[in-house]
């Protein structure tokens, strides 16, 4: 435990949904749900307007729709989310050289690692940070907690959500935790909560009354010891600014199952080249190429090949992934396809006898695949461009038609027009035009 409140936890509020509301003026102030839009979909993020109806993350999309039938249900645009995340993470790195991203919308910052850290100015630092993030991201808000440990900082960031902050004064940690439900402790889910209830502990204060032996006997040594310490606010974990990536991968979840091998090969090619491009951008290479498939019945399988030496070469990665696809059974169709490279290193030693081919830094999309998929199902929320009407996003689709709302972040809510799904004047834009959607 530190003597100062110098570990900051930041969480962007309803991040995916907030980006959609920012970029789609007609959705601002209205319920928005982001996630899988098919019959097997689950909620990734819900706006606060949708949460008032009981919609929450990890809920089935079918239940979310029944709870909030008037919500806009969108499939997600991960390039837009990554772009906003980069802006936020860059701003955090101006605060301190030690930043630990946990996801696109969440990170820890070690304020004390900065040369000019002043424990007496934390309040002003946080207020300035929150204002800057809202300005730099064109309106996204965040919740911030600052405390003497990572555990307490994360707890604190939840206390004034959304768009607020809380600073835990050193020495007040146990007093703050005492009245909280045990479920407030990260990692304490319904099963652990029930076990603790049987031991007579429903609040953190009651949890503290249990001995280490009692907790270890009921939860196991590791979990028992961890809860014993966290109930007392004890957490000495450091902010880790350099966590090495173990793999680079891209996945594509299809709006309708795909059984055509030609179309699957086109998607595999696009995925493999995207992975290669990201490896080169990161200055890395890898030896193990993995193909991930999810069948129509939701069974998920992976196939891998380990090369003699690490590579970042697009042709090598593509050819290997194609060979893995040819060996896979796609009978009945696939609902997800992914390509990944692991066994990463920062050096490359391709086979000297591998034929070189031009590196396509921005490879063209698989045209026949995208056209047939777009004609089958335009995904709600995706960015599109019409040759006559300009930029917009998919409002809905079905029965061979697609409805588009023409508006962008910079333009006001525009008209809603319907076109044939294969209208040559209508094309995918943004992340969809690259042929991949990350999940």
C-alpha positions as CSV (number, residue, x, y, z in Angstrom):
1,X,0.0,0.0,0.0
2,X,1.3,3.4,-0.9
3,X,1.3,6.4,1.3
4,X,-0.2,8.6,-1.4
5,X,-3.3,8.3,-3.7
6,X,-1.2,7.9,-6.8
7,X,-2.7,5.0,-8.9
8,X,-5.4,6.2,-11.3
9,X,-8.0,4.0,-12.9
10,X,-10.0,5.3,-15.9
11,X,-13.1,3.7,-17.4
12,X,-14.8,5.3,-20.5
13,X,-18.5,5.4,-19.9
14,X,-20.6,3.0,-22.0
15,X,-17.8,3.2,-24.5
16,X,-19.0,1.4,-27.6
17,X,-22.5,2.8,-27.3
18,X,-21.1,6.3,-26.6
19,X,-19.0,6.2,-29.7
20,X,-22.1,5.3,-31.7
21,X,-24.1,8.1,-30.2
22,X,-21.3,10.5,-30.9
23,X,-21.0,9.5,-34.5
24,X,-24.8,9.2,-35.2
25,X,-26.6,12.4,-34.2
26,X,-30.0,10.9,-34.4
27,X,-29.1,8.4,-31.6
28,X,-27.9,11.0,-29.0
29,X,-30.0,10.8,-25.8
30,X,-31.7,7.6,-27.0
31,X,-31.2,3.9,-26.0
32,X,-28.4,2.2,-28.0
33,X,-27.3,-1.4,-27.7
34,X,-24.1,-2.7,-29.3
35,X,-23.5,-6.4,-29.8
36,X,-24.4,-9.4,-31.8
37,X,-27.5,-8.7,-33.8
38,X,-28.3,-12.3,-34.9
39,X,-30.4,-14.8,-33.0
40,X,-27.3,-15.9,-31.1
41,X,-26.1,-12.5,-30.3
42,X,-25.2,-11.0,-26.8
43,X,-25.0,-7.5,-25.6
44,X,-21.5,-6.0,-25.6
45,X,-22.4,-2.5,-24.3
46,X,-25.6,-0.6,-23.6
47,X,-26.0,3.1,-23.3
48,X,-27.2,4.5,-20.0
49,X,-30.6,5.2,-21.7
50,X,-30.9,1.4,-22.4
51,X,-29.6,0.4,-19.0
52,X,-32.6,2.1,-17.4
53,X,-34.7,-0.7,-18.9
54,X,-32.5,-3.4,-17.4
55,X,-30.3,-4.0,-20.4
56,X,-26.8,-5.0,-19.4
57,X,-23.6,-6.4,-20.9
58,X,-23.5,-10.2,-21.6
59,X,-27.3,-10.4,-21.7
60,X,-28.7,-12.2,-24.7
61,X,-29.7,-9.8,-27.4
62,X,-33.2,-11.4,-27.6
63,X,-33.8,-10.5,-23.9
64,X,-32.3,-7.0,-24.4
65,X,-34.7,-6.4,-27.3
66,X,-37.7,-7.5,-25.2
67,X,-36.7,-5.2,-22.4
68,X,-36.0,-2.2,-24.6
69,X,-37.8,-2.8,-27.9
70,X,-37.3,0.8,-29.0
71,X,-33.5,0.8,-28.7
72,X,-31.2,1.1,-31.7
73,X,-29.4,-2.3,-32.0
74,X,-26.0,-2.0,-33.7
75,X,-23.3,-4.6,-34.6
76,X,-20.3,-2.4,-33.7
77,X,-17.5,-0.6,-35.5
78,X,-14.2,-1.6,-33.9
79,X,-12.0,0.7,-36.0
80,X,-13.9,3.6,-34.6
81,X,-13.6,2.3,-31.1
82,X,-9.8,1.7,-31.5
83,X,-9.3,5.2,-32.9
84,X,-11.0,6.8,-29.9
85,X,-9.1,4.5,-27.5
86,X,-5.8,5.6,-29.0
87,X,-6.6,9.2,-28.3
88,X,-7.4,8.4,-24.7
89,X,-4.3,6.3,-24.1
90,X,-2.1,8.9,-25.7
91,X,-3.5,11.5,-23.3
92,X,-2.8,9.1,-20.3
93,X,0.8,8.7,-21.4
94,X,1.2,12.4,-21.1
95,X,0.4,12.0,-17.4
96,X,2.9,9.3,-16.8
97,X,5.2,6.9,-18.6
98,X,3.6,4.0,-16.8
99,X,0.2,3.2,-18.3
100,X,-1.4,-0.2,-18.2
101,X,-4.3,-0.6,-20.7
102,X,-6.7,-3.3,-19.7
103,X,-9.0,-3.0,-22.7
104,X,-9.9,-0.4,-25.3
105,X,-11.9,1.6,-22.7
106,X,-10.0,1.0,-19.4
107,X,-6.5,1.6,-18.0
108,X,-4.4,2.1,-14.9
109,X,-1.9,4.9,-14.6
110,X,0.9,5.2,-12.1
111,X,0.9,9.0,-11.4
112,X,3.9,8.7,-9.1
113,X,6.0,7.6,-12.0
114,X,5.9,11.1,-13.5
115,X,8.8,13.4,-12.7
116,X,6.5,16.2,-11.8
117,X,4.0,14.3,-9.6
118,X,2.5,16.4,-6.8
119,X,0.2,14.5,-4.4
120,X,-1.5,17.7,-3.5
121,X,-2.7,18.4,-7.0
122,X,-4.3,15.1,-7.8
123,X,-7.8,16.7,-7.8
124,X,-6.8,19.3,-10.4
125,X,-5.0,16.7,-12.5
126,X,-8.1,14.5,-12.6
127,X,-10.4,17.4,-13.5
128,X,-8.1,18.5,-16.3
129,X,-7.7,14.9,-17.6
130,X,-11.5,14.4,-17.8
131,X,-12.0,17.7,-19.5
132,X,-9.3,16.9,-22.0
133,X,-10.6,13.5,-22.9
134,X,-14.1,14.9,-23.5
135,X,-12.6,17.6,-25.8
136,X,-10.1,15.3,-27.6
137,X,-12.7,12.6,-28.3
138,X,-15.5,15.0,-29.3
139,X,-17.7,14.3,-26.4
140,X,-16.9,11.0,-24.8
141,X,-16.9,10.9,-21.0
142,X,-15.0,8.9,-18.5
143,X,-15.1,7.9,-14.8
144,X,-11.9,8.1,-12.8
145,X,-10.8,6.7,-9.5
146,X,-7.5,7.5,-7.7
147,X,-6.2,5.6,-4.6
148,X,-3.2,4.0,-3.0
149,X,-3.7,0.7,-4.8
150,X,-5.0,-0.7,-8.1
151,X,-7.9,-2.4,-6.2
152,X,-9.1,0.7,-4.5
153,X,-8.6,2.8,-7.6
154,X,-10.9,0.5,-9.6
155,X,-13.5,0.5,-6.8
156,X,-13.3,4.4,-6.7
157,X,-13.9,4.7,-10.4
158,X,-17.3,3.1,-9.9
159,X,-18.5,5.4,-7.1
160,X,-19.5,8.4,-9.2
161,X,-20.3,6.8,-12.6
162,X,-20.9,8.1,-15.2
163,X,-18.8,11.1,-15.9
164,X,-17.4,11.6,-12.4
165,X,-14.4,10.8,-10.2
166,X,-13.5,9.8,-6.7
167,X,-10.2,10.1,-4.8
168,X,-9.7,7.8,-1.9
169,X,-7.7,9.6,0.8
170,X,-4.8,7.5,2.2
171,X,-5.9,5.9,5.5
172,X,-9.6,5.9,4.7
173,X,-9.5,2.7,2.6
174,X,-11.0,0.3,5.2
175,X,-13.7,2.8,6.2
176,X,-14.7,3.2,2.5
177,X,-14.9,-0.6,1.9
178,X,-16.7,-1.6,5.1
179,X,-20.3,-1.1,4.1
180,X,-19.9,-2.3,0.5
181,X,-21.4,-5.6,-0.6
182,X,-18.8,-8.3,-1.1
183,X,-19.7,-8.4,-4.8
184,X,-18.1,-5.0,-5.1
185,X,-14.7,-6.8,-4.9
186,X,-13.5,-7.6,-8.5
187,X,-13.8,-11.4,-9.1
188,X,-16.5,-12.0,-6.6
189,X,-19.3,-13.3,-8.7
190,X,-22.7,-14.9,-7.8
191,X,-21.2,-18.3,-6.8
192,X,-18.6,-16.7,-4.5
193,X,-21.1,-14.3,-3.1
194,X,-23.4,-17.2,-2.2
195,X,-20.6,-19.1,-0.5
196,X,-19.7,-16.0,1.5
197,X,-23.3,-15.5,2.5
198,X,-23.4,-19.0,3.9
199,X,-20.4,-18.0,6.0
200,X,-22.3,-14.9,7.3
201,X,-20.5,-12.4,5.1
202,X,-22.6,-10.1,2.9
203,X,-20.6,-6.9,3.4
204,X,-16.9,-6.3,3.3
205,X,-17.0,-5.5,7.1
206,X,-18.5,-8.9,7.7
207,X,-15.9,-10.5,5.4
208,X,-13.2,-9.1,7.5
209,X,-14.5,-11.0,10.5
210,X,-13.8,-14.3,8.9
211,X,-10.4,-15.8,9.5
212,X,-7.9,-16.7,6.8
213,X,-8.5,-20.4,7.6
214,X,-12.3,-20.1,7.2
215,X,-11.9,-18.3,3.8
216,X,-9.3,-20.8,2.5
217,X,-11.3,-23.8,3.7
218,X,-14.4,-22.6,1.7
219,X,-12.8,-20.9,-1.3
220,X,-9.4,-22.6,-1.6
221,X,-6.0,-21.2,-0.5
222,X,-5.4,-18.7,-3.4
223,X,-8.9,-17.2,-3.5
224,X,-9.2,-17.2,0.3
225,X,-5.9,-15.4,0.8
226,X,-6.7,-12.9,-1.9
227,X,-10.1,-12.0,-0.4
228,X,-8.7,-11.8,3.1
229,X,-6.2,-9.2,1.8
230,X,-8.6,-7.2,-0.4
231,X,-11.2,-7.0,2.4
232,X,-8.5,-5.0,4.3
233,X,-7.6,-2.9,1.3
234,X,-4.3,-4.6,0.9
235,X,-3.0,-4.7,-2.7
236,X,0.6,-4.2,-3.7
237,X,0.4,-4.9,-7.4
238,X,2.3,-2.4,-9.6
239,X,1.1,-0.8,-12.7
240,X,2.6,-2.7,-15.6
241,X,3.3,-0.5,-18.5
242,X,4.8,-3.1,-20.8
243,X,2.8,-6.3,-21.1
244,X,4.1,-8.2,-24.1
245,X,1.4,-9.3,-26.6
246,X,1.3,-13.1,-26.9
247,X,-0.4,-13.0,-30.3
248,X,-1.9,-10.9,-33.0
249,X,-5.3,-12.1,-34.4
250,X,-8.3,-10.9,-36.3
251,X,-11.7,-12.5,-36.4
252,X,-14.8,-12.0,-38.6
253,X,-18.3,-12.9,-37.4
254,X,-20.7,-13.3,-40.2
255,X,-24.3,-12.0,-40.2
256,X,-25.3,-15.2,-41.9
257,X,-23.4,-18.5,-41.9
258,X,-21.1,-19.0,-44.9
259,X,-20.5,-22.4,-46.5
260,X,-19.1,-21.3,-49.9
261,X,-15.3,-22.2,-49.9
262,X,-14.5,-19.4,-52.3
263,X,-16.0,-16.8,-50.1
264,X,-14.3,-18.3,-47.0
265,X,-11.0,-18.2,-48.8
266,X,-11.5,-14.5,-49.7
267,X,-12.2,-13.7,-46.1
268,X,-9.2,-15.7,-44.9
269,X,-7.0,-13.8,-47.3
270,X,-8.2,-10.5,-46.0
271,X,-7.7,-11.6,-42.4
272,X,-4.2,-13.0,-42.9
273,X,-3.1,-9.8,-44.7
274,X,-4.5,-7.6,-41.9
275,X,-2.6,-9.7,-39.3
276,X,0.6,-9.4,-41.3
277,X,0.1,-5.6,-41.6
278,X,-0.3,-5.3,-37.8
279,X,2.7,-7.4,-37.1
280,X,4.9,-5.2,-39.3
281,X,3.4,-2.1,-37.7
282,X,4.4,-3.5,-34.3
283,X,7.8,-4.6,-35.5
284,X,7.1,-8.2,-34.6
285,X,6.9,-11.6,-36.3
286,X,5.7,-15.0,-35.2
287,X,6.1,-18.7,-35.9
288,X,2.7,-20.2,-35.2
289,X,-0.2,-19.5,-37.6
290,X,-3.7,-20.4,-36.2
291,X,-7.0,-20.6,-38.0
292,X,-10.1,-20.4,-35.8
293,X,-13.5,-21.5,-37.0
294,X,-16.9,-21.5,-35.4
295,X,-19.5,-23.7,-37.0
296,X,-23.2,-23.1,-37.6
297,X,-23.9,-25.2,-34.4
298,X,-21.5,-22.9,-32.4
299,X,-18.8,-25.5,-32.0
300,X,-15.4,-23.7,-32.1
301,X,-12.2,-25.3,-33.3
302,X,-8.6,-24.1,-34.0
303,X,-5.9,-25.5,-36.3
304,X,-2.3,-24.4,-36.1
305,X,1.0,-24.8,-38.0
306,X,4.4,-23.8,-36.5
307,X,6.9,-22.6,-39.0
308,X,10.6,-23.2,-39.0
309,X,11.3,-19.5,-38.4
310,X,9.3,-16.4,-37.4
311,X,7.7,-14.4,-40.2
312,X,5.6,-11.3,-40.9
313,X,5.4,-12.0,-44.6
314,X,1.8,-11.6,-45.9
315,X,2.2,-14.4,-48.5
316,X,3.6,-16.8,-46.0
317,X,0.8,-16.1,-43.4
318,X,-1.9,-16.2,-46.1
319,X,-0.7,-19.5,-47.7
320,X,-0.5,-21.2,-44.3
321,X,-3.9,-20.0,-43.2
322,X,-5.4,-21.1,-46.6
323,X,-3.8,-24.6,-46.1
324,X,-5.4,-24.8,-42.7
325,X,-8.8,-23.8,-44.2
326,X,-8.6,-26.4,-46.9
327,X,-8.1,-29.1,-44.2
328,X,-11.2,-27.9,-42.2
329,X,-14.7,-29.2,-42.6
330,X,-17.0,-26.3,-43.4
331,X,-20.1,-28.4,-44.0
332,X,-23.2,-26.6,-42.8
333,X,-21.4,-23.3,-42.9
334,X,-19.3,-21.1,-40.6
335,X,-20.5,-18.2,-38.5
336,X,-16.9,-17.0,-37.5
337,X,-13.5,-17.2,-39.0
338,X,-10.2,-16.0,-37.5
339,X,-6.5,-15.9,-38.3
340,X,-3.8,-15.4,-35.7
341,X,0.0,-15.4,-35.3
342,X,1.6,-16.4,-32.0
343,X,5.1,-17.2,-30.7
344,X,6.0,-13.5,-31.3
345,X,9.5,-12.1,-31.5
346,X,11.0,-8.8,-32.7
347,X,13.0,-10.4,-35.5
348,X,12.2,-12.1,-38.8
349,X,14.0,-14.9,-40.6
350,X,11.8,-16.1,-43.4
351,X,12.9,-19.2,-45.4
352,X,15.5,-17.9,-47.9
353,X,13.8,-19.9,-50.6
354,X,10.3,-18.4,-50.1
355,X,9.4,-16.5,-53.2
356,X,9.0,-12.8,-52.5
357,X,5.8,-11.0,-53.5
358,X,5.0,-7.3,-53.3
359,X,3.8,-6.4,-49.8
360,X,0.3,-4.9,-50.0
361,X,0.3,-2.4,-47.1
362,X,-3.4,-1.7,-47.8
363,X,-4.7,-4.9,-49.6
364,X,-7.8,-4.6,-51.7
365,X,-10.9,-6.2,-50.2
366,X,-12.2,-9.5,-51.5
367,X,-14.8,-8.0,-53.9
368,X,-17.0,-11.0,-54.5
369,X,-17.1,-11.9,-50.9
370,X,-18.1,-8.4,-49.7
371,X,-20.7,-8.0,-52.4
372,X,-22.4,-11.3,-51.7
373,X,-22.4,-10.7,-47.9
374,X,-23.6,-7.2,-48.3
375,X,-26.5,-8.3,-50.5
376,X,-27.4,-11.0,-48.0
377,X,-27.3,-8.8,-44.9
378,X,-26.1,-5.3,-44.3
379,X,-25.2,-5.1,-40.6
380,X,-27.0,-2.4,-38.7
381,X,-24.7,0.5,-37.7
382,X,-22.0,-0.1,-40.3
383,X,-20.7,2.9,-42.2
384,X,-21.7,3.1,-45.9
385,X,-21.3,5.6,-48.8
386,X,-23.8,6.3,-51.5
387,X,-22.5,7.8,-54.8
388,X,-25.3,10.4,-54.8
389,X,-26.3,10.9,-51.2
390,X,-22.9,10.7,-49.5
391,X,-22.0,9.1,-46.1
392,X,-24.4,7.4,-43.7
393,X,-25.0,4.2,-41.8
394,X,-27.2,1.1,-42.1
395,X,-30.5,1.7,-40.3
396,X,-31.9,-1.8,-41.1
397,X,-32.1,-4.4,-43.9
398,X,-34.1,-7.4,-45.1
399,X,-36.0,-8.8,-48.0
400,X,-33.3,-7.7,-50.4
401,X,-33.3,-4.0,-49.3
402,X,-31.2,-1.9,-47.1
403,X,-32.3,1.3,-45.3
404,X,-29.6,4.0,-44.7
405,X,-29.7,7.1,-42.5
406,X,-27.5,9.8,-44.0
407,X,-25.6,11.5,-41.2
408,X,-22.1,11.6,-39.7
409,X,-20.5,13.0,-36.6
410,X,-20.0,16.4,-38.4
411,X,-23.4,16.6,-40.1
412,X,-26.9,16.8,-38.6
413,X,-29.4,13.9,-38.7
414,X,-30.3,13.5,-42.3
415,X,-32.8,11.6,-44.5
416,X,-33.6,7.9,-44.2
417,X,-33.6,6.2,-47.7
418,X,-34.1,2.6,-48.8
419,X,-32.2,0.9,-51.6
420,X,-31.8,-2.5,-53.2
421,X,-29.3,-4.5,-51.2
422,X,-27.1,-4.9,-54.3
423,X,-27.4,-1.2,-55.5
424,X,-24.1,-0.5,-57.2
425,X,-24.2,3.1,-55.9
426,X,-24.0,1.9,-52.3
427,X,-20.7,0.7,-50.9
428,X,-19.3,-0.3,-47.6
429,X,-17.1,2.4,-45.9
430,X,-14.8,2.6,-42.8
431,X,-13.9,-0.8,-41.2
432,X,-16.3,-2.8,-43.2
433,X,-14.6,-1.9,-46.4
434,X,-11.5,-3.6,-45.2
435,X,-13.3,-6.9,-45.2
436,X,-13.0,-7.6,-41.4
437,X,-14.9,-7.0,-38.3
438,X,-13.2,-7.7,-35.0
439,X,-15.1,-9.3,-32.1
